[in-house]
Amino acid sequence: MKHVFSRNFSSTNSEVYFKEFSSNAPFPHFVIENFLNEDSANKILNNFKITEKWTNLSLVNNYKKFLLNNREFMDVNCNEIIEELGS
């Protein structure tokens, strides 16, 4: 994996994640620290700057909610991460 920190995904970790997921409150969940390689995470930060290409979905109960669903407006690193996560 190029962008996802692969050390987080071993058979040992899956057992730990499952136990943590099952026992967490108030609902089952777990957190993977440093999910992305630091360099990859830093490279995609600029993709999250709100521009005119983003759609404003803010309503009364959805304050500051925006959508960017056209991947043409995302840089190559962001698109590679999306592909990697979907593989």
Secondary structure, DSSP 8 states (H G I E B T S, - for coil): --SB-GGG-SHHHHHHHHHHHHH-SSSS----TT-B-HHHHHHHGGGGS--TTSEE---SSSTT-EE---GGGS-HHHHHHHHHHH-
